[in-house]
Amino acid sequence: MSDVNTLQTIRERIDSIDAEILALISERARCAQEVAEVKRAQGEEPTFYRPEREAQVLRRIQMLNAGPLDDEEMARLFREIMSACLAAEERQRVAYLGPEGTFTQAAAFKHFGHSVETRPLMAINEVFREVESKTCEYGVVPIENSTEGVVNHTLDSFLTSELMICGEVEIRIHQHLLSKAAQLSEIQRIYSHPQSLAQCRNWLDNYIPHAERISASSNAEAARKAAQDARSAAIAGEAAADIYHLNFLSRNIEDNPENVTRFLVIGHQQVPPSGDDKTSLLVSAKNEPGSLYQVLSPFAENQVSLNRIESRPFPGVNWEYVFFLDLTGHRSDPHIAKALQQLEQAAKHVRVLGSYPRAVL
């Protein structure tokens, strides 16, 4: 068989497969619409988005995946299918720390897919307020970076908000130097968020030490400023380059190629177990000797693994602190439930911020 005939045969096979895929996706969407009808018929205000169910589906897809597409790419494809099917039930509104082109927007799309209505807001506390008022069902906010550490504004917002953590997203951060200019020698100023400037410090010192470094409220805002002046550049993500029509002067300039930022999904619901979960707590210790030991000992006694502990000043009280803890497992797991019960006796105040699925690739 000639190469032309071979290609034609393969293309016909692809066309046939595409038709099957289309039919199956349409059938899945119809099932989603039936689910919505059943939920509405139950009479109560339905919950359409189920984080634990979506996490289970994505993990199962990755477990069944035999290639040649890798697990992360396959999860991305199925995330978009689920996003479109969820929109057939009820389109979700998601607030995020904006403006357009931020890594937080990328995290929102990674977690919810592109079939959601997204609303950029200019401050973390505004994202919390948008979700508290139920103008948006969910919000996405940054919580920590593997290089630069915790985002204190997000932690502080939990001190005054009753919202729950419904999920987490992890984004591998690739920083790019963007500009209207054609070469590095033209750049006199570099705009970026302080964390991004810190994440690229060594590269900047080596390749463009003469340029003034100017902090911006976000990388997207930095890109907007760079777009207005050909002698300026911005450190930002790929989405910002598209939105603000900037050139790539250099790609992947982050000093740590394994740089990852973690984001939280906030909402009003408590999430059932997914089988691979995390739990976040807010704990206020008693102001007495050994109080921190008393707070931590229930976890050691019940073999609960702590992933993170951060302290923040207690609002309005000098020299008193609250602790934010992340642990492995769901609050309903027997050994965690027992640890939380003991913690209630040892601590001044305990609030479970949420149990939620561990981030999927």
C-alpha positions, 0 to 999 in steps of 0.5 A, spaced: 500 500 500 502 506 498 504 512 503 498 516 500 493 510 501 496 509 508 495 516 510 488 516 507 486 509 511 489 512 518 485 519 516 478 515 515 479 511 522 481 518 525 474 520 522 470 514 525 473 515 532 472 522 532 464 521 531 464 516 536 468 521 541 462 526 539 457 521 540 459 519 547 461 526 550 454 528 547 451 522 551 455 524 557 452 531 557 445 528 557 446 524 563 449 531 566 442 534 564 438 528 567 442 529 574 440 536 574 433 534 573 434 529 579 437 534 584 432 540 582 426 535 583 429 534 590 426 540 593 432 543 596 437 548 593 442 543 589 449 542 589 451 541 582 459 541 583 462 535 587 469 536 588 470 529 591 466 526 585 471 530 580 477 528 583 475 521 583 473 521 576 480 524 574 484 519 579 481 513 575 482 516 568 489 517 570 490 510 573 486 507 567 491 511 562 495 507 558 498 513 553 501 515 549 498 522 552 501 523 559 497 523 565 497 530 566 494 531 559 489 526 559 486 529 566 486 536 562 482 533 557 477 530 561 477 536 566 474 540 560 469 535 558 467 535 565 467 542 565 462 543 559 458 537 562 457 541 569 455 547 565 449 543 562 447 542 569 448 549 572 454 554 570 458 555 576 461 562 577 468 563 580 471 569 583 479 569 582 485 574 584 485 578 578 486 581 573 486 577 567 492 573 565 494 572 573 497 565 575 490 565 579 486 565 573 490 559 570 489 555 577 481 557 576 481 554 569 485 548 571 481 546 577 474 548 574 475 548 566 474 553 561 466 552 561 465 557 568 464 564 568 470 567 571 470 574 575 477 577 576 478 581 583 483 586 585 484 583 592 484 577 596 479 579 601 474 581 595 474 574 592 472 572 599 467 577 600 464 575 593 463 568 595 460 570 602 455 574 598 454 568 593 455 573 587 460 567 586 459 560 588 467 559 589 473 563 589 480 561 587 486 564 592 493 563 592 496 560 599 503 558 598 509 558 593 514 553 594 520 558 593 517 564 597 512 561 602 505 562 605 501 568 602 499 571 609 493 575 606 489 569 604 491 566 611 488 573 615 482 572 611 480 566 614 480 569 621 474 573 619 470 569 614 466 563 615 468 560 608 470 553 607 476 550 603 473 546 598 479 544 594 486 545 592 490 546 585 497 546 584 500 550 578 508 549 576 510 556 575 514 558 569 516 566 569 517 569 562 520 576 560 515 580 556 516 586 552 514 590 546 522 591 545 526 586 541 532 585 545 534 585 552 539 591 551 533 596 550 530 594 557 530 600 562 525 597 567 522 591 569 515 590 572 513 584 576 509 582 583 515 582 588 514 574 589 516 573 582 522 578 582 524 574 588 523 568 584 527 570 578 533 574 582 539 570 580 537 570 572 536 578 573 542 579 576 546 575 570 542 577 564 539 584 565 542 587 572 542 594 569 534 594 569 530 598 575 526 593 578 519 595 580 513 592 584 506 591 581 500 588 584 500 582 580 504 580 574 498 581 569 498 588 572 506 588 570 504 586 563 499 591 562 504 597 564 510 594 560 505 594 554 505 601 555 512 603 554 517 599 549 523 600 554 519 596 559 518 589 561 514 584 565 515 578 568 509 574 567 506 568 565 504 566 558 497 568 558 499 575 560 503 575 553 497 573 549 492 578 553 497 584 552 500 582 546 507 582 548 513 579 545 517 573 549 524 576 550 526 570 554 522 564 557 522 560 563 527 565 567 525 562 574 531 560 578 528 554 581 525 550 575 521 546 580 517 552 582 510 551 584 504 555 587 498 552 591 491 555 590 485 554 595 478 553 592 473 557 597 466 556 598 460 554 602 460 547 602 463 541 606 466 536 602 465 528 603 471 524 603 474 522 596 479 517 598 485 522 598 484 528 602 487 533 606 484 537 612 486 544 614 485 547 621 485 554 624 487 553 632 488 558 637 492 556 643 491 557 650 496 563 653 500 558 658 507 554 658 506 548 653 500 550 649 503 549 643 505 542 645 498 540 647 496 543 641 500 538 637 500 532 641 493 529 639 496 529 632 502 525 634 498 520 639 493 518 633 498 518 628 496 524 624 501 526 619 501 534 619 503 537 612 504 544 614 504 549 620 503 557 620 502 562 625 499 569 625 498 574 630 491 574 633 487 580 631 487 585 636 491 582 641 498 583 642 503 577 643 497 572 641 497 567 635 493 563 631 496 557 628 494 554 621 495 547 620 494 542 614 494 535 615 493 528 611 486 525 611 479 527 611 476 530 618 471 524 618 477 519 618 476 515 625 483 517 627 483 524 625 476 525 628 479 522 635 485 527 634 480 533 633 476 531 639 482 531 643 484 538 640 478 541 642 480 540 649 487 542 649 486 548 645 483 555 646 479 555 639 479 550 633 475 551 627 476 546 621 477 550 615 475 544 610 477 537 608 478 537 601 481 532 595 488 533 594 490 536 588 490 532 582 495 533 576 
